[in-house]
Amino acid sequence: MRERSHILAATEKVPDRSEEPVEEHTRQAAEVVESALGSVQSEQDAHRVLAELERRTAQKTEQDARRAAAAARPSPDRLLRERLSRARGPEKAAQALEVAVEETAAEDVDGGWGLSDAIHRAMTWPRPKQIFPHEYLRRAVLKRMGPFRAVDAWLFFVINRFHHPRVTPVMVWASTLGLHGAAWVVGALGMAAHDGRRGWAAAIEMIPALLVTNTIVERVVKGYFRRRRPFITLVRAMVIGRKPGSWSFPSGHSACSFACASALAGRYKRAAGVFYGLASLVGFSRVYLGHHYPMDVLSGATLGTVISRLVVQGVRKLRRK
């Protein structure tokens, strides 16, 4: 905490903005990052950098990173130079990545000063006859994750790297559909108004299932596992839209959507494929947009389905009595 306070105090001395163009700041920031990552010349170096990064960011959520980035708003190159002025070797590279993590968490789809872009550029600039530092870091990250989590990260990269201008709006719409299940509630109430008794029965069963699922996932399970978001652990992950501030495992969007789909499917068996299809689209969108790993989505879907069925059974027993 003392070291953290010292860093924030130092950055507060930097003027808010320079008169130089933002593009110039981004270019200079990329050069600073390039220099800081110059110490990563082997996988051993990469492991030391990641160990230092984990030490510095342990127990820090995306909300913490966002607050740290918002505490001072100098130009990106000045912030980086200030942070790296006293660091050496792996610590210097780790601090550069820490700044990138904070600013990546803070930047929204409409804003930010492009520091995450500077990180991407610095880690992919051509280097003749030399492995890129980001490749060493990627290998080290996957090895430190272990085989199971490494496959999860690899699948995330496969999905997250594919973006198409016609597909992205659909994914954004699907992700919005799963936000705390609000759209599902509206749909269930509409079905109740249209379908009478069966529709109201479905809504009465679905809403408690949604509330219980959302509470358990967001308040209990995420706080227990405390898994970092992909755009925090894997700095080069592409993120579309505002970055969530909570923990990653499991996916709350997926859990809520599958809880609702399961409850509705119990009353509308012929439309079960439609409900589960929508829920699956919500889950896939979370990986596509860079907010979750595939295992977060699968775990959320499983947990939401199980909780929903248990709650629906309880509601039906109460209604019979």
C-alpha positions as CSV (number, residue, x, y, z in Angstrom):
1,M,0.0,0.0,0.0
2,R,2.8,2.4,0.8
3,E,4.4,1.7,-2.6
4,R,1.1,2.2,-4.3
5,S,0.5,5.5,-2.5
6,H,3.9,6.7,-3.5
7,I,3.2,6.0,-7.1
8,L,-0.1,7.8,-7.1
9,A,1.4,10.7,-5.3
10,A,4.1,11.0,-7.9
11,T,1.6,10.9,-10.8
12,E,-0.5,13.6,-9.3
13,K,2.4,16.1,-9.8
14,V,2.2,15.6,-13.5
15,P,0.2,18.2,-15.4
16,D,-3.3,17.1,-16.6
17,R,-2.7,17.3,-20.3
18,S,0.0,18.4,-22.7
19,E,-0.7,20.5,-25.8
20,E,0.8,17.8,-28.0
21,P,-1.6,15.8,-30.2
22,V,-3.0,12.5,-28.7
23,E,-1.4,10.6,-31.6
24,E,2.0,11.9,-30.5
25,H,1.4,10.8,-27.0
26,T,0.4,7.3,-28.2
27,R,3.6,7.0,-30.3
28,Q,5.8,8.1,-27.4
29,A,4.0,5.8,-25.0
30,A,4.6,2.9,-27.4
31,E,8.3,3.8,-27.5
32,V,8.5,3.8,-23.7
33,V,6.7,0.4,-23.5
34,E,9.1,-0.9,-26.2
35,S,12.0,0.1,-24.1
36,A,10.6,-1.3,-20.9
37,L,9.8,-4.6,-22.5
38,G,13.3,-4.8,-23.9
39,S,14.4,-6.8,-20.9
40,V,12.1,-9.7,-21.9
41,Q,14.6,-11.8,-23.9
42,S,13.6,-15.3,-22.8
43,E,10.8,-17.2,-21.2
44,Q,12.7,-17.0,-17.9
45,D,12.6,-13.2,-18.2
46,A,8.9,-13.4,-19.0
47,H,8.2,-15.6,-15.9
48,R,10.0,-13.0,-13.7
49,V,8.0,-10.2,-15.2
50,L,4.7,-12.0,-14.7
51,A,5.6,-12.9,-11.1
52,E,6.3,-9.2,-10.4
53,L,3.1,-8.2,-12.1
54,E,1.1,-10.7,-10.1
55,R,2.7,-9.4,-6.9
56,R,1.8,-5.8,-7.7
57,T,-1.7,-6.5,-8.8
58,A,-2.7,-9.3,-6.4
59,Q,-6.3,-9.1,-5.2
60,K,-7.0,-6.1,-7.5
61,T,-10.3,-6.1,-9.4
62,E,-11.0,-4.2,-12.6
63,Q,-12.7,-1.6,-10.5
64,D,-9.5,-1.0,-8.5
65,A,-7.5,-0.8,-11.7
66,R,-10.0,1.7,-13.1
67,R,-9.8,3.9,-10.0
68,A,-6.0,3.8,-10.1
69,A,-6.0,5.0,-13.7
70,A,-8.5,7.7,-13.0
71,A,-6.5,9.0,-10.0
72,A,-4.1,10.9,-12.4
73,R,-4.7,11.9,-16.0
74,P,-1.4,13.0,-17.5
75,S,-0.5,12.1,-21.1
76,P,0.2,8.4,-21.5
77,D,3.9,8.8,-22.2
78,R,4.4,11.0,-19.1
79,L,2.5,8.6,-16.9
80,L,4.6,5.7,-18.1
81,R,7.9,7.6,-17.7
82,E,6.9,8.6,-14.2
83,R,6.1,5.0,-13.2
84,L,9.2,3.6,-14.7
85,S,11.7,6.2,-13.6
86,R,13.0,4.1,-10.6
87,A,12.3,0.6,-11.9
88,R,14.8,-1.8,-13.5
89,G,14.8,-5.1,-15.4
90,P,11.7,-7.3,-14.9
91,E,10.2,-4.8,-12.4
92,K,10.3,-2.1,-15.2
93,A,8.6,-4.4,-17.7
94,A,6.0,-5.4,-15.0
95,Q,5.2,-1.8,-14.2
96,A,4.7,-1.0,-17.9
97,L,2.2,-3.8,-18.1
98,E,0.6,-2.7,-14.9
99,V,0.0,0.7,-16.3
100,A,-1.4,-0.9,-19.5
101,V,-3.7,-3.1,-17.3
102,E,-5.0,-0.1,-15.4
103,E,-5.6,2.0,-18.5
104,T,-7.1,-0.9,-20.5
105,A,-9.6,-1.3,-17.6
106,A,-10.4,2.4,-17.6
107,E,-10.8,3.0,-21.3
108,D,-14.3,2.8,-22.7
109,V,-15.4,2.2,-26.2
110,D,-15.8,6.0,-26.8
111,G,-12.8,7.2,-24.8
112,G,-9.4,6.7,-23.3
113,W,-6.1,8.1,-24.5
114,G,-5.0,5.1,-26.5
115,L,-2.5,3.6,-24.1
116,S,-3.8,0.1,-24.7
117,D,-3.2,0.8,-28.4
118,A,0.3,1.8,-27.6
119,I,0.8,-1.4,-25.7
120,H,-0.5,-3.4,-28.7
121,R,1.8,-1.6,-31.1
122,A,4.9,-1.9,-28.8
123,M,4.4,-5.6,-28.4
124,T,4.0,-6.3,-32.1
125,W,6.5,-4.1,-33.7
126,P,8.8,-6.0,-36.2
127,R,12.0,-7.4,-34.6
128,P,14.2,-9.2,-37.2
129,K,15.7,-12.5,-36.1
130,Q,14.1,-12.2,-32.6
131,I,11.0,-13.5,-30.9
132,F,8.6,-10.7,-29.9
133,P,8.4,-10.0,-26.2
134,H,4.7,-10.6,-26.3
135,E,5.3,-14.1,-27.6
136,Y,7.5,-14.9,-24.6
137,L,4.9,-13.4,-22.3
138,R,2.1,-15.3,-23.9
139,R,4.0,-18.6,-23.5
140,A,4.8,-17.8,-19.9
141,V,1.1,-16.9,-19.2
142,L,-0.1,-20.1,-20.6
143,K,2.5,-22.2,-18.7
144,R,1.7,-20.5,-15.4
145,M,-2.0,-21.2,-16.0
146,G,-1.6,-25.0,-16.2
147,P,-2.9,-27.2,-19.0
148,F,-6.6,-26.8,-18.3
149,R,-6.6,-23.0,-17.9
150,A,-4.2,-22.7,-20.8
151,V,-6.7,-24.4,-23.1
152,D,-9.3,-22.0,-21.8
153,A,-7.1,-19.0,-22.6
154,W,-6.2,-20.4,-26.0
155,L,-10.0,-20.8,-26.9
156,F,-10.5,-17.3,-25.7
157,F,-7.9,-16.0,-28.1
158,V,-9.4,-18.0,-31.0
159,I,-12.8,-16.5,-30.5
160,N,-11.8,-13.0,-29.4
161,R,-9.5,-12.4,-32.4
162,F,-12.4,-12.9,-34.8
163,H,-14.4,-9.7,-35.3
164,H,-16.7,-8.7,-38.2
165,P,-18.5,-5.4,-38.6
166,R,-21.8,-7.2,-39.3
167,V,-21.4,-9.7,-36.4
168,T,-20.3,-7.2,-33.7
169,P,-23.7,-5.3,-33.4
170,V,-25.4,-8.7,-32.9
171,M,-23.0,-9.7,-30.2
172,V,-23.5,-6.3,-28.4
173,W,-27.3,-6.8,-28.6
174,A,-27.0,-10.3,-27.2
175,S,-24.8,-9.2,-24.3
176,T,-27.2,-6.5,-23.4
177,L,-30.0,-9.1,-23.5
178,G,-28.2,-11.0,-20.7
179,L,-27.5,-8.0,-18.4
180,H,-28.9,-9.1,-15.0
181,G,-31.7,-10.8,-17.0
182,A,-33.8,-7.6,-17.3
183,A,-34.7,-8.3,-21.0
184,W,-35.8,-11.8,-20.0
185,V,-38.1,-10.4,-17.4
186,V,-39.7,-8.1,-19.9
187,G,-40.1,-10.9,-22.3
188,A,-41.7,-13.2,-19.7
189,L,-44.1,-10.5,-18.6
190,G,-45.1,-10.0,-22.3
191,M,-45.7,-13.7,-22.6
192,A,-47.8,-13.6,-19.5
193,A,-49.9,-10.8,-20.9
194,H,-50.4,-12.7,-24.1
195,D,-50.7,-16.3,-23.0
196,G,-52.7,-15.9,-19.8
197,R,-52.4,-18.6,-17.2
198,R,-49.4,-20.5,-18.6
199,G,-47.6,-17.3,-19.3
200,W,-48.1,-16.1,-15.7
201,A,-47.0,-19.5,-14.3
202,A,-43.8,-19.2,-16.4
203,A,-43.1,-15.7,-15.2
204,I,-43.8,-16.6,-11.5
205,E,-41.3,-19.4,-11.8
206,M,-38.6,-17.6,-13.9
207,I,-38.3,-14.4,-11.9
208,P,-37.4,-16.1,-8.5
209,A,-35.0,-18.4,-10.4
210,L,-33.3,-15.3,-12.0
211,L,-33.0,-13.4,-8.7
212,V,-31.6,-16.4,-6.8
213,T,-29.1,-17.2,-9.6
214,N,-27.9,-13.6,-9.9
215,T,-27.4,-13.3,-6.1
216,I,-25.5,-16.5,-5.7
217,V,-23.2,-15.9,-8.8
218,E,-22.5,-12.2,-8.2
219,R,-22.4,-12.1,-4.4
220,V,-21.0,-15.5,-3.5
221,V,-19.3,-17.5,-6.3
222,K,-17.4,-14.7,-8.0
223,G,-16.0,-13.5,-4.6
224,Y,-14.9,-17.0,-3.8
225,F,-13.0,-17.8,-7.0
226,R,-11.8,-14.2,-7.7
227,R,-10.7,-14.8,-11.3
228,R,-9.3,-11.9,-13.2
229,R,-11.0,-10.8,-16.5
230,P,-9.2,-11.7,-19.7
231,F,-8.4,-8.1,-20.6
232,I,-6.6,-7.8,-17.2
233,T,-4.6,-11.1,-17.3
234,L,-4.0,-11.0,-21.1
235,V,-3.3,-7.4,-21.9
236,R,-3.6,-7.8,-25.6
237,A,-7.2,-9.1,-25.5
238,M,-9.6,-7.0,-27.6
239,V,-12.5,-5.6,-25.7
240,I,-15.7,-4.1,-27.2
241,G,-17.8,-1.9,-25.0
242,R,-17.4,-0.8,-21.4
243,K,-15.2,-3.1,-19.4
244,P,-16.9,-4.8,-16.5
245,G,-15.6,-4.1,-13.0
246,S,-16.3,-7.4,-11.2
247,W,-14.5,-10.8,-11.2
248,S,-14.7,-13.0,-14.2
249,F,-15.7,-16.5,-13.0
250,P,-18.4,-17.5,-13.6
251,S,-20.2,-15.4,-16.2
252,G,-23.2,-13.6,-14.6
253,H,-24.8,-12.9,-18.0
254,S,-24.6,-16.6,-18.9
255,A,-25.9,-17.8,-15.6
256,C,-28.9,-15.4,-15.6
257,S,-29.7,-16.2,-19.2
258,F,-29.6,-20.0,-18.8
259,A,-31.6,-19.7,-15.6
260,C,-34.3,-17.9,-17.4
261,A,-34.2,-20.2,-20.5
262,S,-34.5,-23.3,-18.2
263,A,-37.4,-21.9,-16.4
264,L,-39.3,-20.8,-19.5
265,A,-38.5,-24.1,-21.3
266,G,-40.3,-25.9,-18.5
267,R,-43.5,-24.3,-19.5
268,Y,-42.9,-23.9,-23.2
269,K,-41.2,-27.2,-24.2
270,R,-41.7,-26.7,-28.0
271,A,-39.8,-23.3,-27.7
272,A,-37.0,-24.7,-25.5
273,G,-34.6,-24.6,-28.4
274,V,-35.3,-20.9,-29.0
275,F,-34.8,-20.0,-25.3
276,Y,-31.5,-22.0,-25.0
277,G,-30.4,-20.7,-28.4
278,L,-30.8,-17.1,-27.1
279,A,-29.0,-18.0,-23.9
280,S,-26.1,-19.6,-25.8
281,L,-25.8,-16.5,-28.0
282,V,-25.5,-14.4,-24.8
283,G,-22.8,-16.6,-23.5
284,F,-20.8,-16.6,-26.8
285,S,-21.1,-12.8,-27.0
286,R,-19.3,-12.5,-23.7
287,V,-16.2,-14.2,-25.1
288,Y,-16.5,-12.5,-28.4
289,L,-16.6,-9.1,-26.7
290,G,-13.5,-9.9,-24.6
291,H,-15.3,-9.9,-21.2
292,H,-15.1,-13.6,-20.2
293,Y,-13.1,-16.9,-20.8
294,P,-15.1,-19.8,-22.4
295,M,-15.0,-21.7,-19.1
296,D,-16.6,-18.7,-17.4
297,V,-19.5,-19.0,-19.8
298,L,-19.8,-22.8,-19.5
299,S,-19.7,-22.7,-15.7
300,G,-22.2,-19.9,-15.6
301,A,-24.6,-21.7,-18.0
302,T,-24.3,-24.9,-15.9
303,L,-24.8,-23.1,-12.6
304,G,-27.7,-21.1,-13.8
305,T,-29.5,-24.1,-15.2
306,V,-29.0,-26.1,-12.0
307,I,-30.1,-23.3,-9.7
308,S,-33.1,-22.5,-11.9
309,R,-34.4,-26.0,-11.8
310,L,-34.1,-26.2,-8.1
311,V,-35.9,-22.9,-7.6
312,V,-38.6,-23.8,-10.1
313,Q,-39.3,-27.1,-8.2
314,G,-39.5,-25.2,-5.0
315,V,-41.9,-22.6,-6.4
316,R,-44.1,-25.3,-7.8
317,K,-44.3,-27.1,-4.5
318,L,-45.3,-23.9,-2.8
319,R,-48.0,-23.2,-5.3
320,R,-49.4,-26.7,-4.9
321,K,-49.7,-26.1,-1.1
